[in-house]
Amino acid sequence: MRQPNPIVSSRDLERIEALLDAMPARTLPGKEALVDELDRADIRPPHEMPPDVVTMNSTVRFAMALPRKEFCLTLVYPQDAGCADRISVLAPVGSALLGLAAGDTIEWPTPRGGKLRLDVLEVVAQPEREGDYLR
């Protein structure tokens, strides 16, 4: 399966890189996969983000395969996680969602060595689409 090319805002990239730099790899099993994804991402200024791309603080409706189950969650920084309707960008599913667009499918490594498959169905809300570039 060909992985989609993620699109990440420069603002999100700066904040996520600062988080990753502060964390030893052993405390975050998916760190390497997230770094690899950021390295191959198309980085754009926040005001140039396509409206259907998952950015930080976006609410996204997606499905996980096997068994197929749909979710609607907001992608947040770790300190803002902890609610049932939010997912941290440092969680495997959160890392996989970052930068994907509606219609994209990705396979992402799990901490136990498996793969999860995500289908992005809809970006319900995106800060940049609403003109919020500083969140």
N, C-alpha and C positions, 0 to 999 in steps of 0.2 A: 504494500500500500504506500502510495506517495503521500508524504506529509505536506499539509498546506503551509505556505509561507506566512508566518505571523507578521502582523503590523502592530508596532508598539509605539506609544507616544514617548517623546524624549523626556517628558516630566515623569512618567511612570518608570522609565528605564533608570533614571537617576535614583529614584527612591528605592526601587527593587535592588539595584546594585549595592546601595548603601546597606540595606538589610542583609544581603548575602555576604558582603565583606565582613560584617560583624558576627557572622555565624560560622563556627567550624563545620567542615563538611560532615563530620561524624554525627552531628546533632540534627542534620537535615538530610535524610537519605536521598531525596530527589534533587538535591542541589545541582549536581552535575548535569542532569537533564534540563533543568531550568536555565542554567548558564548556557548550554549548547543552543537552546531555543532562542535566547536573547542574542547570542552571537550571530545567528542567521536571520534575525528579524529585520524587517524594513522599518527603520526608525524615522518617525515623522513628528513635526511640531504638533502640539495638541490641536491647534486650529485647522490642521490638515487631515485629521482623522476621518476616515470614511464612517458614515453613521451606523453601519451594521457590524462594526468591529467591537469585540469585547475589550474594554479598557478597565482600568481600576475604577471601582465603584459603579460599574455597569451591572445591571440586572439582566441575566441571561437565562433563557429557557433552553434546556438541552436534554438529550437522552443518553443513557448509558446502555450499551448492548449486553446481552447475556446475564441475567434476563433483562429485557428492555424495560426501562423505567425512566419516566420523565421527571425533571426537577426544574425549579425556577429559583435561582439563588443570585445574590449579589456578591461579586468578587471584591474582596476587601484586603487590607493589610492585616497582619496577624493580630495587632492590638485591637482591631475592630471586629474580629471574629467572635464567636461565642454565642451567637444567636442562631436559631434554627434556620433562618432564611439567608444566612451569610456563609461564605466559604473563603478561607484564607488563600492568598496567592501562593503560599508556601506548602499548601496541601497538594497532593498529586493531581486531584481533579482541578483545583484552582490554577496550578501551573499549566496544565494542559489547555485550559480555556483562554488564557491570556493571549490576546492578539489574533484570535480566530474570528472569522466572519460568519454570519448566518449562512448555513448551507455547508460549512466545512465539517470534515470528519477527521479525527486524529486518533492514533494509537499512542498511548503514553505508558512508560514503565511504572510499575507499582513497587513499593518498598520490598515486597516479597519475591521480586523477580518476574512477576507476570506482566501482562499488558491489559490496560483498560481501553475501551473504545468509546469515544464521545462523539455525538452528532450535535452540532449547534443548530438549534431550530429557529431561534429568534433572539435578537438583542432587544429586550423590552424597553430598557432605559439605558442611556449612555450620557455621562456628564458633558462630554464635548458636543454632542448633538444638541444639548440644551444650552450651549454657550458658556458652560462652566469649565474654564481651562485651568483654574487654580486649585481645585479641590485637593 
